[in-house]
């Protein structure tokens, strides 16, 4: 079926605030983990994350409209740093949940929630940065020039639905996914351990979702087992 693209109009750019809040929350969650789940001194990783984050905010303080090679590298580097720190904390947490003493149980269960929430955020950021060229490209480049999509959202298929649904479709309205859409994908994938309404299309998207699902499932099983042991 032929796609009908709406007349191109200047998009104001995606709002910076939702993704910025998510990054700040992820930094805060890591900084408040127990000492045994941290990589090096408590302030090192958060400070490095802030140093990567500030130039990105300065370049696009309110709307994401400007991008160059260095900004793109900074954005990807920030996501990788948050992901690496959280993956390390996850490994240390798994060890602590398996071998920890009973008195450590409540604090470890709280830490598991922190690691899980950080994982949701970091995968949302990864999906957001990679899909269709990233947040700037998705809104600032004409739709026919966009890179191939990593994810297929319901809005990408709604153009032939009933009129009140079709009006919000990608083909008819020019809709583009924003950070909240990718956060929703990450939450549902991390809680259902599988895609829900948004399908991965590329190998990298499938692998990212697989890693997120497996890590969330592993953490859930360990937390449940640890919780049962504390009750006993």
C-alpha positions as CSV (number, residue, x, y, z in Angstrom):
1,X,0.0,0.0,0.0
2,X,1.4,3.4,-1.0
3,X,2.4,5.6,2.0
4,X,1.0,9.1,1.9
5,X,3.4,11.5,3.7
6,X,2.0,14.8,5.0
7,X,3.4,18.1,3.7
8,X,6.7,18.7,5.5
9,X,6.6,21.5,8.1
10,X,9.3,22.6,10.5
11,X,9.2,20.5,13.6
12,X,10.1,22.4,16.8
13,X,12.2,19.4,17.9
14,X,11.6,16.9,20.7
15,X,11.5,18.4,24.2
16,X,14.7,17.9,26.2
17,X,13.0,17.6,29.6
18,X,11.7,13.9,29.7
19,X,15.1,12.4,28.7
20,X,17.0,14.9,30.9
21,X,14.9,13.9,33.9
22,X,15.5,10.2,33.1
23,X,19.3,10.8,33.0
24,X,19.3,12.7,36.3
25,X,17.2,9.9,38.0
26,X,19.6,7.2,36.7
27,X,22.6,9.2,38.0
28,X,20.9,9.6,41.4
29,X,19.9,5.9,41.6
30,X,23.5,4.8,41.0
31,X,25.0,7.4,43.5
32,X,22.8,6.0,46.3
33,X,23.5,2.3,45.8
34,X,25.2,0.5,48.7
35,X,29.0,0.8,48.7
36,X,29.5,-2.8,47.7
37,X,27.7,-2.3,44.4
38,X,29.7,0.7,43.2
39,X,32.6,0.8,40.8
40,X,35.4,2.7,42.6
41,X,34.7,5.8,44.8
42,X,31.0,6.8,45.0
43,X,31.4,10.1,43.1
44,X,33.6,9.0,40.2
45,X,30.9,7.5,37.8
46,X,28.2,10.2,38.6
47,X,30.7,13.0,38.0
48,X,31.8,11.4,34.6
49,X,28.1,11.1,33.6
50,X,27.4,14.7,34.5
51,X,30.5,15.9,32.5
52,X,29.1,14.1,29.5
53,X,25.6,15.3,30.1
54,X,26.2,19.0,30.5
55,X,27.4,19.7,27.0
56,X,24.4,17.9,25.6
57,X,22.1,20.0,27.6
58,X,24.0,23.2,26.6
59,X,23.8,22.4,22.9
60,X,20.0,21.7,23.1
61,X,18.7,23.1,26.4
62,X,14.9,23.0,25.5
63,X,14.4,21.3,22.2
64,X,16.5,18.8,20.4
65,X,17.3,20.5,17.1
66,X,21.1,20.6,16.8
67,X,23.4,17.7,16.3
68,X,26.9,17.1,15.0
69,X,29.4,14.2,15.1
70,X,30.7,15.1,18.6
71,X,27.3,15.6,20.2
72,X,26.3,12.3,18.8
73,X,29.3,10.6,20.3
74,X,28.8,12.3,23.6
75,X,25.2,11.1,23.7
76,X,26.1,7.5,22.8
77,X,29.0,7.7,25.3
78,X,26.7,8.8,28.1
79,X,24.3,5.9,27.5
80,X,27.2,3.4,27.3
81,X,28.7,4.7,30.6
82,X,25.3,4.5,32.4
83,X,24.8,1.0,31.0
84,X,28.3,-0.2,31.9
85,X,28.1,1.1,35.5
86,X,24.6,-0.5,35.9
87,X,25.7,-3.8,34.4
88,X,28.6,-3.9,36.9
89,X,26.3,-3.1,39.8
90,X,23.9,-5.8,38.5
91,X,26.7,-8.4,38.6
92,X,27.7,-7.4,42.1
93,X,24.1,-7.4,43.2
94,X,23.5,-10.9,41.9
95,X,26.6,-12.1,43.9
96,X,25.4,-10.3,47.0
97,X,21.9,-11.7,46.7
98,X,23.2,-15.2,46.4
99,X,25.9,-15.0,49.2
100,X,24.7,-12.1,51.4
101,X,23.8,-12.4,55.0
102,X,20.2,-12.1,56.3
103,X,20.8,-8.7,57.8
104,X,21.7,-7.3,54.3
105,X,18.5,-8.6,52.8
106,X,16.2,-5.5,53.0
107,X,18.9,-3.2,51.7
108,X,19.8,-5.5,48.9
109,X,16.1,-5.8,47.8
110,X,15.9,-2.0,47.7
111,X,19.1,-1.9,45.7
112,X,17.6,-4.5,43.3
113,X,14.8,-2.0,42.6
114,X,17.3,0.7,42.0
115,X,19.2,-1.4,39.5
116,X,16.0,-2.5,37.8
117,X,14.8,1.0,37.4
118,X,18.2,2.2,36.1
119,X,18.1,-0.7,33.6
120,X,14.7,0.5,32.3
121,X,16.0,4.0,31.9
122,X,19.2,3.0,30.2
123,X,17.5,0.7,27.6
124,X,14.9,3.4,27.0
125,X,17.8,5.9,26.3
126,X,19.5,3.3,24.0
127,X,16.3,2.7,22.0
128,X,15.7,6.5,21.8
129,X,19.3,7.3,20.6
130,X,19.5,4.5,18.0
131,X,16.0,4.3,16.4
132,X,15.7,6.1,13.0
133,X,18.9,8.0,13.5
134,X,18.2,9.4,17.0
135,X,16.0,12.2,18.4
136,X,17.3,15.0,16.3
137,X,17.2,13.2,12.9
138,X,13.7,11.8,13.6
139,X,12.2,15.3,13.8
140,X,14.5,17.5,11.7
141,X,15.0,15.3,8.6
142,X,12.2,14.7,6.0
143,X,10.6,11.3,6.6
144,X,11.7,9.8,3.2
145,X,15.3,10.5,4.2
146,X,15.1,8.8,7.6
147,X,17.3,5.7,8.3
148,X,15.5,2.4,8.5
149,X,13.4,2.0,11.7
150,X,14.6,-0.2,14.5
151,X,11.1,-0.4,16.0
152,X,7.6,-0.5,14.5
153,X,5.1,1.4,16.6
154,X,1.3,1.1,16.4
155,X,1.2,4.6,14.8
156,X,3.3,3.3,11.9
157,X,0.3,1.0,10.9
158,X,-2.7,3.1,11.8
159,X,-3.1,5.0,8.5
160,X,-5.8,2.7,7.2
161,X,-7.7,2.5,10.5
162,X,-10.9,4.3,11.4
163,X,-10.6,8.1,10.9
164,X,-10.1,9.1,14.6
165,X,-7.3,6.6,14.9
166,X,-5.8,7.2,11.4
167,X,-5.4,11.0,12.2
168,X,-2.7,10.2,14.6
169,X,-0.8,7.8,12.4
170,X,2.8,8.4,11.2
171,X,1.8,8.5,7.6
172,X,-1.0,11.1,8.0
173,X,0.2,13.3,10.9
174,X,4.0,13.1,10.7
175,X,4.1,11.6,14.1
176,X,7.6,10.6,15.4
177,X,8.3,8.6,18.5
178,X,9.7,10.5,21.5
179,X,11.5,9.5,24.7
180,X,8.3,8.6,26.5
181,X,7.4,6.1,23.7
182,X,10.8,4.4,24.2
183,X,10.5,4.5,27.9
184,X,7.2,2.7,27.6
185,X,8.8,0.1,25.4
186,X,11.5,-0.4,27.9
187,X,9.1,-0.7,30.9
188,X,6.9,-3.3,29.1
189,X,9.8,-5.3,27.9
190,X,11.4,-5.3,31.3
191,X,8.2,-6.4,33.1
192,X,6.6,-8.7,30.5
193,X,10.1,-10.0,29.3
194,X,8.9,-9.7,25.7
195,X,7.7,-7.1,23.2
196,X,4.1,-5.9,23.6
197,X,2.7,-3.4,21.1
198,X,6.0,-2.3,19.6
199,X,8.0,-4.7,17.6
200,X,11.8,-4.8,17.1
201,X,12.8,-4.8,13.4
202,X,16.6,-4.9,13.3
203,X,19.1,-7.3,14.8
204,X,20.5,-4.7,17.2
205,X,17.0,-3.8,18.5
206,X,16.2,-7.5,19.0
207,X,19.5,-8.1,20.8
208,X,19.0,-5.1,23.1
209,X,15.5,-6.2,24.0
210,X,16.8,-9.7,24.6
211,X,19.5,-8.5,27.0
212,X,17.0,-6.3,28.8
213,X,14.5,-9.2,29.1
214,X,17.0,-11.7,30.4
215,X,18.6,-9.4,32.9
216,X,15.2,-8.3,34.2
217,X,14.0,-12.0,34.5
218,X,17.2,-13.0,36.3
219,X,16.9,-10.1,38.7
220,X,13.2,-10.8,39.4
221,X,13.9,-14.5,40.1
222,X,16.7,-13.7,42.5
223,X,14.7,-11.0,44.3
224,X,11.8,-13.4,44.8
225,X,14.1,-16.1,46.1
226,X,15.8,-13.7,48.4
227,X,12.5,-12.4,49.7
228,X,11.3,-15.9,50.4
229,X,14.5,-16.7,52.3
230,X,14.0,-13.5,54.5
231,X,10.4,-14.6,55.3
232,X,11.7,-17.9,56.5
